[in-house]
Amino acid sequence: MDDPFEAERGEQVRRTMMRLLAATGGAAGDFAGEVLAGRRQPHELLAHGPVLDEFVQDARELWRVIDAVPAEQRQRLTADAWAGLEQQVGELAEMDVDAAVAELRELATPAPTRHRDLPDDDGDDDWAERTYLEPL
């Protein structure tokens, strides 16, 4: 089996992964931003305390899910894992990264809150031109 990350497009895929991770925020996202800026190397990821803590917690949850899958199904999933990895690498290589990053950033941006006591539209578009004493 050839390593799909060692293929011609491997570096492009690694950079795509870092851009997507950076757009998600959090400790791993901050670390990915440092990699993209050239201040860190990807292999340092698991030695970075906050990222390691985040990954360990996620791994514990994933391990619980994996343990819940019947052994026969886990064997089938394991047999198909390499093909799945190759497919994912191919999809990452073809992805419109700019659009995906924009979507992730939009999802990470909190929606503006509206005051419940303010009407949505009172139909009065010239309110700024009125004096305080002018009747509505």
Sequence and secondary structure as in RCSB ss.txt:
>XXXX:A:sequence
MDDPFEAERGEQVRRTMMRLLAATGGAAGDFAGEVLAGRRQPHELLAHGPVLDEFVQDARELWRVIDAVPAEQRQ
RLTADAWAGLEQQVGELAEMDVDAAVAELRELATPAPTRHRDLPDDDGDDDWAERTYLEPL
>XXXX:A:secstr
   TTTSTTHHHHHHHHHHHHHHH HHHHHHHHHHHTTSS GGGGGGSHHHHHHHHHHHHHHHHHHHHS HHHHH
HHHHHHHHHHHHHHHHHHHS HHHHHHHHHHHHS      TTS S  S TTGGGS TTS  
